[in-house]
Structure formats: structure tokens, C-alpha cells
């Protein structure tokens, strides 16, 4: 769909016959292009009615739902503040929550990452990765039970732990209270990485916050080498080998306003926001002209 074009009455997705396309003109930078939608559409889960679980046909075009989710992620607005040319906000939020409940965002991310790697002449499954964490302030919507205080960064809120491949594409994300130590959260994070990237990953680079028993645990339990990249004692800034890749990805994520702070009541919804931010980045990278 070209920018400024209308999607009303057009076959905007593979399930177009199952709903009533919404009359809306593409006008936002976050609206997916035809090429991006061609990658995303087949990866979304089928509706319950097609899977034999009952329910009604979907009323609103899935492409418009995805546009609305990406609009929230990039602009950082409240769900209730969605522009009127999107479907009603409860519809968009319920679809977002439903897709997250069945793991759709992670499957989207995994498939798109593999396609980008293949397009760049790499093996689909990475053999090495980089991990790091970032503490972000929490809004008043974040409950006390899932927030904490990061004494090192002087941040009250949550901490997102991520693993990326060697070109910076997200493999796994885990959200914890900001008080959680990196080496503690890394055990759950590395298990998630195994589920997403398979067993081909043999080496993970990390910073000094991951020293200690984690290295031996990873080698014994996951047959994984965790290599610490130490910061040199220099009086000036320098780019750190390998670590700059994951730090750049954290900057990409923070470029989406919904991810600047943590506004989500549920930690796994913030994880979903991070994944959708990277889905947007990955689809753009996959479909951009070479």
C-alpha cells in the first residue's frame, strides 16, 4: 500500500474475506508498506474460528491492527489515545494481548531475524550472541511487586535484559525489577535464548556484571561459553569490542517512545513492546532496497 493510499475494500491480508476492511488512509510513518506486510501477514496466528476453537470472524483488518500497535510503540501514547482512524482501542489492545498470550511476537521476531540473516549471506541461526541490560524508570502504572531500585544507575523501575546476534537483531528479552542483578537474570535470559535460537549459539559476550558463578553454570548447564569483555582503564571514551553491538540495539529500542520508560502493568507486556519495536526495525531492514 503506497503512502497516502486507502486500504478500504482492498484485499489487505490473506484473511481479507473473513472481516470487513476498515476505511482508513495510510498517513503515519509507522504504517507498514506492502513489502513489510507481505512478510508479516503469513506469520500472524490464524483466528480461533479457523483453528476449530469457535468464535466470530475478525471484523477489523489485521494490517490496521498491526499499524495501530506500531503507532503506540513508536509514539508512546496511551491505548485510549489512539487516533480515531484506527479501530477502537479496546479491540487493538485485546488483539495485542491475545497475540502475546500465544507467543506471536516472539515467533514473528524469530522468523524475520532468520530471513534478514539469510538475505545478508549468513546462516539463519546465529552461533554467537551478545547480552546486556538496561534499567528504565517505571510509570505509576507499574506495581510495587514488579519494580525495584538499581543502586548503580540510580533508577527506580524495571530492567530489561536482552540478547542479540552479532548484527544487533534481538534474540530474547526478559524484564525484571531493576534491583535484579544481571548475573541472576541471565540464567532465565539464556534459557530463553536457547528456545529462540536453538542450540547453535556456543558463545555469548557480556560485560563485567556477568562474572561469577554464571560462567560455570552456563558451561555446565547449557554448554555455552560466556566471555567477559572488560572495559579498559582509559580516561576517554572508546568503542568496546562486541559490546557496542548490543548497546546500539538498546539505543534502537529506546528510540521508540513507549520503551523510553516502562508503562506496562505486566512485565511480559513490556517485553512485547520491546519485541514489536524490533519487529518494526527488522522488517524495515528486510524490505529496504539493496
PyMOL commands that set and color helices and strands:
alter all, ss='L'
color gray80, all
select helices_A, chain A and resi 16-18+34-43+62-75+79-81+89-101+104-119+144-146+182-197+208-210+213-221+243-254+257-259+267-287
alter helices_A, ss='H'
color red, helices_A
select strands_A, chain A and resi 128-137+148-150+155-165+170-177+203-206+225-228
alter strands_A, ss='S'
color yellow, strands_A
deselect
rebuild
show_as cartoon
